[in-house]
């Protein structure tokens, strides 16, 4: 013996539920977009940055990071470079556009001379827009 319940139906037999299928489709597309875009916005080179209390600037679409670790090894993005290959690699990453901002990340234990040497190489190569990256400090109210 079967029983038929008339849930969510009016006298005409029409259902009155919300169709959530389009909402689920949109959410899945957004999830995929964020899963693809999130790894592109990060750099995997671990650098112990000094702290700063200034307001952070908005991040460009495709930032170019030049990192100097504590052992004075250099990276453009995640690719290791030497002092000799720095300009050549940077030129290939920026497609030769000298007005590209290069975000310079240096470990806080890197000496001033090393930082100035790297920035001087950038200046001599024509890259005059250099952004210094620091660690944000949490302000207590």
PyMOL commands that set and color helices and strands:
alter all, ss='L'
color gray80, all
select helices_A, chain A and resi 21-41+86-93+112-125
alter helices_A, ss='H'
color red, helices_A
select strands_A, chain A and resi 51-52+64-68+74-76+79-81+102-106+130-132+135-136
alter strands_A, ss='S'
color yellow, strands_A
deselect
rebuild
show_as cartoon
